[in-house]
Amino acid sequence: MHEGHEQMFRRRFFVSTLLSIPVLLYSEMLQEWLGFSVPTFPGSEWINPIFAVIVFAYGGIPFLQMAVPELKDRAPGMMTLISMAISVAFIYSLASVVFPTQSAFFWELVTLIDIMLLGHWIEMRSVRRASSAVDELAKLMPDTAERLTDDGETEEVPVSELSEGDLVLVRPGASVPADGVVEEGDSDVNESMITGESKPVSKDPGDEVIGGTINGDGSLRVRVGATGEETTLAGIMRLVEEAQQSKSKTQVLADRAAGWLFYVALGAAVVTAIAWTVAVSFDATVIERVVTVLVIACPHALGLAIPLVVAINTSLAARNGMLVRDRIAMEDARKLDAIIFDKTGTLTEGEHGVVDMATVDGVDKDDALALAAAVESDSEHMIARAIREAADERDLSAPDASGFEAIKGRGVRANIDGSEVYVGGPNLLSQLDSEIPNHLQHFADKAGQNAQTVVYLVRDGELIAAFAMADVIREESFRVVDALHDLGIEVAMLTGDSQDVANAVADELGIDTVFAEVLPEDKDEKVQELQDQGKLVGMVGDGVNDAPALTRADVGIAIGSGTDVAVQSADVILVQNNPMDVVRLVKLSKASYRKMQENIVWAAGYNIFAIPLAAGVLAPIGILLSPAVGALLMSLSTVIVAINAQLLRRVDLSIPELPSGTPATEAQPVD
């Protein structure tokens, strides 16, 4: 809808502006002001009325059409005010052709329509509504499934034909076609797009699986338990739709000002008509005064006051890694009382890393890490990647390994410099019957209390090192929490992880409120819970499970590297995947709203000043605002509003250095 409106306003603006050129050239008032003349010819006196009628019919009619709903709702706004001004100018100007008066408003009429078309084109171009979130969710489900027949063969069928009780084969790397229970096989399933849990979940016979999740290296046979509208994914899709529909309609500040101005203009016109009729009796002068009041009431500057700020705001945000999809949400960001962050992939990296290590006496930590990296050199497991990355960060050179072997459910082994070296978890130690030295046991117990996974390094049957693994907290997360606290905003964390994991992260970051072990539908409820406390809530997330919460929040903020559905459900997208941009968002929202208020004052101030003069308040002392001078003031207010909007480009979006963090990157200005 908005894209169609944008193209409509754009097309009508260019055509109307082109058609306005003859009207401006043949305007006697403009010729007198600018000191130029144009050739006249028989019938040239009809150029202004003919082209003005065409501009009104082509460029002005849309405003009249959009004013109808405002009038039906008895809530006059910008469209009503614009329609009133252009209609009065149009009718009066046509009447002046038949009944000659002191002046007509042809050039004012066409320039008014042109400026309003420009303002609404800019506005529509700046507004990018959240769309296709449900379609992105649906894409997670595969189109077909491999159903097992009674004779043990497989047949490929559309997912829509699956029924409860069917047995399906889920091959390695394939998507689970429906909710169900594992009957045979074991594998690790990536459920991060549904649960937000970064670590693949081990699935054995009897375990439940969710449709849309991704199977790992093993093969599974799954008994279908729910299909279609009964699946977990379908439930999330319904939540997204409901949350989208629950958003209240918010009027734009400029439209409210236009509504007030509409009543002011009507009141002033009535008072003008009565006062001048009493003073000089009813004649053409009275009509001209009333028309002047109503035309001057039209908000040239007010029509551009907000769209110009929005356009610069959107551009400035994009230059600093923020894509604004919803203008109202951007404005609301300045008032946020609380911001909820999803943990996995937002406050944390979403990938496991080595956070601590311990070794037995006589073994250097770097040597132990290099040895573990060598053993894990041929493995693609997430823990193997974390160990190799930790070794790379320390610029360690791993020795050559041979005879690599994966021990399912326990770990890996390899031969290094004549020694048999293993890396694995507690199950590996049980298989090797290795004893854990006291200080390594103490290290493992402490890691467990912090909800960290421990893997061990065994060489020739002797346990020589232990590594604590955890989802690594982003370096920026410490700074974003401190910066938001400085802005007086409460910080909450939402996660599907255990309470121990959540508390460990929250304690380290200094987070105010923690919601742990939260199911997808509960994430939506937690946002509502804070809103019920009277708080304006922002939500920052990156997963499918965050989509309902992102949409329910007053301001939904998606990490750009997250899933498509999270991006589609959000009001603002952090393209650079940097949570510090949340702070920049709040600062930009405050600065933009301040500019909007200033522009409203400048734009409406013109009307407040000009309407009484047009009405003739100072006529007794010889001061009477003519239509020409009114048009000049109108143009001046438009220029002031445009210049003031440009000053938004100077806003400082850099984040000051905080004690708990590192220096901020510099914010980027608009080109």
C-alpha positions in Angstrom: 0.0 0.0 0.0 2.7 2.5 1.0 4.8 1.6 -2.1 1.7 2.3 -4.3 1.1 5.7 -2.5 4.8 6.6 -2.9 4.7 6.0 -6.7 1.4 7.9 -7.0 2.7 11.0 -5.1 5.9 10.9 -7.0 4.3 10.7 -10.4 1.7 13.4 -9.6 4.4 15.7 -8.1 6.5 15.7 -11.3 3.6 16.1 -13.6 1.9 18.8 -11.5 5.2 20.7 -11.2 5.7 20.6 -14.9 2.2 21.9 -15.5 2.7 24.7 -12.8 5.5 26.3 -14.8 3.2 28.2 -17.2 1.1 29.4 -14.3 4.2 30.8 -12.5 5.5 32.4 -15.7 2.2 34.1 -16.5 1.5 35.3 -12.9 1.5 39.1 -13.0 2.5 39.2 -9.3 5.6 37.1 -9.8 6.5 39.0 -12.9 6.3 42.2 -10.8 8.3 40.8 -7.9 11.1 39.2 -10.0 11.2 41.9 -12.8 10.6 39.7 -15.8 7.9 39.5 -18.5 6.7 36.8 -20.9 5.2 37.2 -24.4 1.4 37.6 -24.5 -0.8 36.4 -27.3 -4.5 36.1 -27.9 -5.9 33.8 -25.2 -2.8 33.9 -23.0 -5.0 35.2 -20.2 -6.5 31.7 -20.0 -3.2 30.0 -19.4 -3.4 30.5 -15.6 -7.0 29.3 -15.1 -6.7 26.3 -17.5 -3.4 25.0 -16.2 -4.4 25.6 -12.6 -7.6 23.6 -13.1 -5.5 20.7 -14.6 -3.1 20.8 -11.6 -6.0 20.9 -9.2 -7.8 18.0 -10.9 -4.6 15.8 -11.2 -2.6 16.8 -8.1 -5.2 18.1 -5.7 -8.0 15.5 -6.0 -6.0 12.9 -4.0 -5.9 15.2 -1.0 -9.7 15.6 -1.2 -10.2 11.9 -1.4 -7.9 11.3 1.7 -9.8 14.0 3.6 -13.1 12.0 3.4 -12.1 9.4 6.1 -10.9 12.2 8.4 -14.3 14.0 8.1 -16.2 10.7 8.5 -14.2 10.0 11.7 -14.9 13.6 12.8 -11.1 14.0 13.2 -9.9 16.6 10.8 -6.2 16.6 10.2 -3.6 17.4 7.6 -5.7 16.2 4.6 -8.7 18.2 5.7 -6.7 21.4 6.2 -5.0 21.0 2.8 -8.3 20.2 1.1 -10.0 23.2 2.6 -7.2 25.6 1.5 -6.8 24.3 -2.1 -10.6 24.1 -2.6 -11.2 27.7 -1.4 -8.3 29.0 -3.5 -9.6 27.0 -6.5 -13.2 28.2 -6.2 -12.3 31.8 -5.5 -9.7 31.9 -8.3 -12.3 30.6 -10.8 -14.8 33.0 -9.6 -12.3 35.8 -10.1 -12.3 35.0 -13.8 -16.0 35.6 -14.1 -16.3 38.3 -11.4 -13.0 40.3 -11.5 -11.5 40.9 -8.1 -8.3 42.5 -6.8 -6.4 39.2 -7.0 -6.6 35.5 -7.7 -4.7 32.7 -6.1 -3.7 30.6 -9.2 0.0 30.5 -8.6 -0.5 30.1 -4.8 -2.8 27.2 -5.6 -0.5 25.3 -7.9 2.6 25.8 -5.7 0.6 24.7 -2.7 -0.4 21.5 -4.4 3.2 20.9 -5.6 4.7 21.3 -2.2 2.1 19.0 -0.6 2.7 16.3 -3.2 6.5 16.6 -2.6 6.0 16.3 1.2 3.8 13.3 1.0 6.1 11.6 -1.6 9.1 12.1 0.8 7.0 10.8 3.7 5.8 7.6 1.8 9.3 6.9 0.6 10.6 7.1 4.2 8.0 4.7 5.6 8.8 1.1 5.3 6.2 -1.0 6.9 6.9 -4.4 8.4 5.7 -7.0 6.0 5.8 -10.7 5.0 6.8 -11.9 8.5 4.4 -14.8 8.3 5.7 -15.8 4.8 9.2 -15.9 6.1 8.1 -18.2 8.9 6.4 -20.5 6.5 9.7 -20.8 4.5 11.2 -22.7 7.4 9.0 -25.7 6.7 10.1 -28.0 3.9 7.8 -28.5 0.9 8.1 -32.3 0.9 8.7 -35.2 3.4 10.0 -38.8 3.0 7.2 -40.9 4.5 7.9 -44.5 5.3 5.5 -47.1 4.0 4.4 -50.4 5.6 7.0 -52.3 3.6 9.8 -50.1 4.8 10.2 -48.1 1.6 10.1 -44.3 1.4 7.9 -42.1 -0.6 8.2 -38.4 -1.2 5.0 -36.6 -0.4 4.0 -32.9 0.1 4.2 -31.9 3.8 0.5 -30.9 3.5 -0.4 -34.6 3.0 1.2 -35.8 6.2 -1.2 -37.0 8.9 -0.8 -37.6 12.6 0.8 -41.1 13.2 2.8 -41.1 9.9 6.4 -42.2 10.2 8.9 -40.0 8.3 12.6 -40.2 7.6 14.7 -37.1 8.3 18.0 -37.4 6.6 21.2 -35.6 7.9 21.0 -31.8 7.2 17.3 -31.9 6.3 14.5 -30.0 7.9 12.1 -31.8 10.2 8.7 -31.7 8.3 6.4 -31.7 11.3 6.2 -31.9 15.1 6.7 -35.4 16.3 8.6 -37.9 18.5 11.8 -39.8 17.5 11.2 -43.5 17.2 14.6 -44.5 15.8 18.1 -43.0 15.5 20.1 -40.3 17.3 21.3 -37.0 16.1 21.9 -33.4 17.2 19.1 -31.0 16.0 19.6 -27.3 15.5 16.6 -25.7 17.2 18.0 -22.1 17.5 15.5 -20.7 15.0 12.7 -21.9 17.2 14.0 -22.0 20.8 16.9 -19.5 20.6 19.2 -22.1 22.1 22.6 -21.9 20.4 23.7 -25.4 21.2 22.3 -28.2 19.0 20.0 -30.5 21.1 20.8 -34.2 21.2 17.8 -36.3 20.1 17.3 -40.0 21.0 14.3 -42.3 20.7 11.4 -40.8 22.7 12.5 -37.2 22.4 10.3 -34.6 20.8 11.3 -32.7 17.6 9.8 -29.5 16.2 8.8 -28.9 12.6 11.1 -26.5 10.8 14.3 -27.3 12.9 17.4 -28.6 11.1 18.7 -32.2 11.6 22.4 -32.7 12.2 24.7 -35.5 11.1 22.5 -38.5 12.2 19.4 -40.0 10.6 16.1 -39.9 12.4 12.8 -41.7 12.0 10.0 -39.5 13.5 6.4 -40.3 14.3 4.3 -37.3 13.3 2.4 -35.8 16.2 1.1 -32.6 14.8 0.7 -31.1 11.4 -0.6 -27.9 9.8 -2.2 -25.4 12.2 -1.3 -27.6 15.2 2.5 -27.3 14.9 4.7 -25.1 17.1 5.7 -23.1 14.1 2.1 -22.4 13.1 1.5 -21.3 16.7 4.3 -18.8 16.4 2.9 -17.6 13.1 -0.5 -16.9 14.8 1.2 -15.0 17.6 3.0 -12.8 15.0 -0.3 -12.0 13.3 -2.1 -11.3 16.6 0.7 -9.1 17.8 0.7 -7.1 14.5 -3.0 -6.6 14.8 -2.7 -5.5 18.4 -0.7 -2.3 17.6 -2.7 0.8 18.2 -3.2 3.5 15.6 -1.0 6.5 16.5 -1.6 9.9 15.0 1.4 11.9 13.7 2.2 15.0 15.7 1.9 17.2 12.6 -1.5 15.8 11.8 -2.7 16.7 15.3 -1.3 20.2 14.8 -3.1 20.4 11.5 -6.4 19.3 13.2 -6.1 22.1 15.7 -5.2 24.6 12.9 -8.3 23.5 11.0 -10.5 24.7 13.8 -8.5 27.8 14.3 -8.8 28.7 10.6 -12.5 28.1 10.5 -13.0 30.1 13.6 -10.8 32.9 12.3 -12.7 32.9 9.0 -16.1 33.2 10.7 -14.9 36.0 13.0 -13.3 37.8 10.0 -16.6 37.6 8.0 -18.7 38.9 10.9 -16.2 41.7 11.8 -15.7 43.0 8.3 -19.5 42.8 7.5 -20.2 44.9 10.6 -17.4 47.3 9.7 -17.9 47.8 6.0 -21.0 45.8 5.1 -20.9 42.6 3.0 -19.1 43.0 -0.3 -16.2 41.6 -2.3 -13.6 42.8 0.3 -15.2 40.6 3.0 -15.0 37.6 0.7 -11.4 38.3 -0.2 -10.5 38.6 3.5 -12.1 35.3 4.4 -10.5 33.6 1.4 -7.1 35.0 2.3 -7.5 33.7 5.9 -8.4 30.2 4.7 -5.7 30.0 2.1 -3.0 31.3 4.4 -4.1 28.7 7.0 -2.9 25.9 4.7 0.3 24.5 6.1 3.0 24.8 3.3 5.7 24.4 6.0 3.7 22.1 8.2 3.3 19.7 5.3 7.1 19.4 5.0 8.0 19.8 8.7 7.8 16.1 9.6 8.6 14.4 6.2 11.9 16.3 5.9 13.0 15.3 9.4 11.9 11.7 8.7 13.9 11.6 5.5 17.1 12.9 7.1 16.5 10.7 10.2 16.1 7.6 8.0 19.3 8.4 6.0 21.3 9.2 9.1 20.1 6.0 10.8 21.1 3.9 7.7 24.6 5.5 7.7 25.0 4.3 11.3 23.8 0.8 10.7 20.1 1.2 11.5 17.3 0.6 9.0 14.0 2.2 10.1 10.9 0.3 8.9 8.4 2.0 11.1 8.4 5.8 11.6 6.1 5.7 14.6 8.4 3.2 16.4 11.4 5.4 15.7 9.7 8.3 17.3 8.6 6.1 20.3 12.2 4.9 20.9 12.9 8.2 22.7 10.4 7.3 25.4 11.4 3.7 26.1 11.4 2.7 29.8 12.8 -0.8 29.3 14.6 -2.7 26.6 14.5 -6.5 26.5 17.5 -8.3 24.9 17.4 -11.8 23.6 20.5 -13.5 25.0 21.7 -15.9 22.3 23.0 -14.1 19.2 22.3 -10.7 20.6 24.1 -10.2 23.9 26.2 -13.2 23.2 27.9 -14.4 20.0 25.6 -17.3 19.5 28.6 -19.6 19.3 30.5 -21.4 21.9 34.0 -20.4 22.8 36.8 -21.2 25.3 36.2 -18.9 28.3 38.7 -20.5 30.7 41.2 -23.4 31.1 43.2 -25.2 33.7 46.1 -27.6 33.4 48.1 -30.0 35.7 51.5 -29.1 37.0 54.2 -29.0 34.4 51.8 -28.4 31.4 51.7 -25.0 29.9 48.2 -23.7 29.0 49.2 -22.7 25.5 50.8 -26.1 24.9 47.6 -27.8 26.1 45.4 -25.6 23.9 47.6 -26.2 20.8 47.5 -30.0 21.5 43.7 -29.9 21.8 43.4 -27.9 18.5 45.5 -30.5 16.8 43.3 -33.3 17.9 40.2 -31.3 16.8 41.7 -30.3 13.5 39.5 -32.7 11.4 36.2 -32.2 13.4 33.4 -29.8 12.4 31.7 -30.0 15.8 31.0 -26.6 17.4 33.3 -27.4 20.3 36.1 -28.3 17.9 35.7 -25.0 16.1 35.7 -23.1 19.4 39.0 -24.8 20.5 40.6 -24.1 17.1 39.5 -20.5 17.1 40.9 -20.0 20.7 44.2 -21.4 19.5 44.2 -19.1 16.5 43.4 -16.0 18.7 46.6 -16.8 20.6 48.6 -17.4 17.4 49.4 -20.9 18.5 50.8 -23.5 16.1 49.1 -26.9 16.4 51.3 -30.0 16.0 50.6 -32.5 13.2 48.0 -35.1 14.1 47.2 -38.5 12.4 44.8 -41.3 12.9 41.8 -39.0 13.7 38.8 -40.9 15.1 35.4 -39.6 16.3 34.1 -41.5 19.3 30.3 -41.0 19.1 28.9 -39.3 22.2 32.3 -39.1 23.9 34.8 -37.1 21.9 37.7 -37.5 19.5 41.2 -39.1 19.4 44.3 -38.7 17.4 48.0 -39.6 17.4 50.4 -36.7 18.0 54.2 -37.2 18.3 53.8 -40.8 19.3 51.2 -40.1 22.0 47.5 -41.1 22.0 45.6 -37.9 22.7 41.8 -37.5 23.4 39.5 -34.6 23.8 36.0 -35.0 25.1 33.5 -34.6 27.9 32.9 -36.6 31.2 31.7 -39.6 29.2 35.2 -39.9 27.7 36.8 -40.0 31.1 34.4 -42.8 32.1 35.4 -44.8 29.0 39.1 -44.2 29.6 38.7 -44.7 33.4 40.8 -41.5 34.0 41.0 -39.9 37.4 40.4 -36.2 37.7 43.0 -34.3 39.8 41.5 -32.3 42.6 42.3 -28.8 41.2 40.8 -29.8 37.8 37.7 -31.2 39.6 37.4 -27.8 41.4 37.7 -26.1 38.1 35.0 -28.3 36.6 32.7 -27.7 39.6 33.1 -23.9 39.3 32.4 -24.0 35.5 29.3 -26.1 36.2 28.0 -23.4 38.6 28.5 -20.9 35.9 26.5 -23.1 33.5 29.6 -23.8 31.3 30.4 -27.0 29.5 33.7 -28.7 30.4 35.8 -30.7 27.9 39.0 -32.5 28.9 42.4 -33.2 27.3 43.8 -36.7 27.9 47.4 -37.7 26.8 48.4 -41.4 27.1 45.7 -42.1 29.6 46.6 -39.1 31.8 44.2 -36.1 32.2 46.3 -33.0 31.7 43.9 -30.1 31.0 40.3 -29.0 31.2 38.6 -26.3 29.1 35.4 -24.4 30.1 33.1 -23.6 27.1 30.3 -21.1 27.0 28.4 -18.9 24.6 30.7 -15.9 24.5 29.3 -12.6 25.7 29.8 -9.8 23.1 32.4 -7.2 24.0 29.8 -4.5 23.1 27.2 -6.0 25.5 29.0 -4.6 28.6 29.0 -1.1 27.1 25.4 -1.1 25.8 24.0 -2.1 29.3 26.0 0.7 30.9 25.0 3.3 28.2 21.3 2.4 28.5 21.5 2.7 32.3 23.0 6.2 31.8 20.0 7.0 29.7 17.7 5.9 32.5 16.5 2.8 30.7 15.9 -0.5 32.4 17.7 -3.5 30.8 16.1 -7.0 30.7 17.2 -10.3 29.2 15.0 -13.0 27.7 16.3 -16.5 26.9 15.2 -20.1 26.5 18.4 -21.2 28.4 18.4 -22.4 31.9 18.2 -20.1 34.9 21.8 -20.8 35.8 23.0 -19.8 32.4 20.8 -16.7 32.3 21.9 -15.6 35.8 25.6 -16.0 35.0 25.3 -13.8 31.9 23.0 -11.2 33.7 25.4 -11.0 36.7 28.4 -10.4 34.5 26.6 -7.7 32.5 24.7 -6.0 35.3 21.3 -6.6 33.8 18.2 -5.5 35.8 15.6 -8.2 35.0 16.0 -11.8 33.8 13.5 -14.0 32.1 14.9 -17.5 31.8 13.6 -20.9 30.5 11.1 -19.0 28.4 9.2 -20.8 25.6 8.5 -18.9 22.4 4.9 -18.0 23.4 6.1 -16.9 26.8 8.6 -14.5 25.3 5.6 -12.6 23.8 3.9 -12.7 27.2 7.0 -11.3 29.0 7.0 -8.3 26.8 3.2 -7.9 27.6 4.1 -8.3 31.3 6.3 -5.3 31.3 3.9 -3.3 29.2 1.1 -4.1 31.7 3.3 -2.3 34.3 2.9 0.8 32.3 6.3 0.7 30.6 7.1 1.5 27.0 9.1 -1.6 26.0 11.7 -2.2 23.3 12.7 -5.7 22.2 16.0 -6.7 20.7 16.3 -10.2 19.1 17.4 -12.2 16.1 15.6 -15.5 16.1 12.2 -16.8 14.8 11.2 -17.3 18.4 11.7 -13.6 18.9 9.3 -12.6 16.1 6.1 -12.5 18.2 7.9 -10.5 21.0 9.5 -8.2 18.4 6.1 -7.4 17.0 4.4 -7.1 20.4 6.9 -4.7 21.7 6.4 -0.9 21.3 9.7 -0.8 19.4 11.0 -4.1 17.8 14.7 -4.1 17.0 16.2 -7.0 15.0 19.9 -7.8 14.8 20.5 -7.8 11.1 22.4 -11.1 11.0 19.4 -12.8 12.5 16.7 -14.8 10.7 14.7 -13.2 7.9 11.5 -13.4 10.0 13.0 -11.5 12.9 14.1 -8.8 10.5 10.6 -8.7 8.8 8.9 -8.5 12.2 10.9 -5.6 13.5 10.5 -1.9 13.4 14.2 -1.2 13.3 17.0 -3.4 11.9 20.6 -3.2 13.2 22.4 -4.0 10.0 25.9 -4.1 11.5 24.8 -6.6 14.1 26.0 -4.3 16.8 23.9 -4.0 20.0 25.5 -0.6 20.6 23.3 0.8 17.8 20.4 0.4 20.2 21.9 3.3 22.2 22.3 5.3 19.0 18.7 4.6 18.1 17.5 6.1 21.3 19.7 9.2 20.9 18.7 9.7 17.3 15.0 9.3 18.2 15.4 12.0 20.9 17.2 14.4 18.5 14.7 13.8 15.6 11.7 14.3 17.8 13.2 17.6 19.1 13.6 18.7 15.4 10.0 17.7 14.7 8.8 19.8 17.6 10.9 22.8 16.5 9.6 22.5 12.9 6.0 22.3 14.2 6.6 25.5 16.1 8.2 27.3 13.1 5.5 26.0 10.7 2.5 26.6 12.9 4.0 29.8 14.2 3.7 31.2 10.7 0.0 30.5 10.7 -0.5 31.8 14.2 1.2 35.1 13.1 -0.3 35.3 9.6 -3.9 34.4 10.2 -4.8 37.4 12.5 -3.0 39.8 10.1 -4.9 38.3 7.2 -8.1 38.6 9.1 -7.4 42.4 9.6 -6.7 42.6 13.3 -4.4 45.5 12.6 -6.5 47.1 9.9 -7.5 50.0 12.1 -3.9 51.2 12.2 -3.4 50.6 8.5 -1.7 47.2 8.6 -3.4 44.6 6.4 -1.8 41.4 5.2 -2.2 41.1 1.5 -2.3 37.7 -0.3 1.1 38.5 -1.9 2.8 39.2 1.4 1.1 36.2 2.9 2.6 34.0 0.2 6.0 35.5 0.9 5.7 34.7 4.6 4.5 31.2 3.6 7.6 30.6 1.5 9.9 32.0 4.2 8.5 29.6 6.8 9.0 26.7 4.4 12.7 27.7 4.0 13.2 28.0 7.7 11.7 24.5 8.3 13.9 23.0 5.6 17.1 24.5 7.0 16.2 23.5 10.6 15.6 19.9 9.4 19.0 19.9 7.8 20.6 20.7 11.2 19.6 17.2 12.3 22.6 16.0 10.3 24.9 17.5 13.0 23.5 15.3 15.8 26.3 13.5 17.7 25.6 9.8 17.8 29.0 8.7 19.1 28.9 6.7 22.3 31.2 8.1 25.1 33.8 5.7 26.5 32.6 3.9 29.6 34.7 2.4 32.4 33.5 -1.1 31.6 34.1 -1.0 27.9 36.4 0.1 25.1 36.3 3.3 23.0 33.2 3.6 20.8 33.4 3.6 17.1 32.6 7.0 15.5 29.0 7.5 14.2 28.8 8.2 10.5 27.2 11.4 9.2 24.9 11.6 6.3 26.5 12.2 2.9 
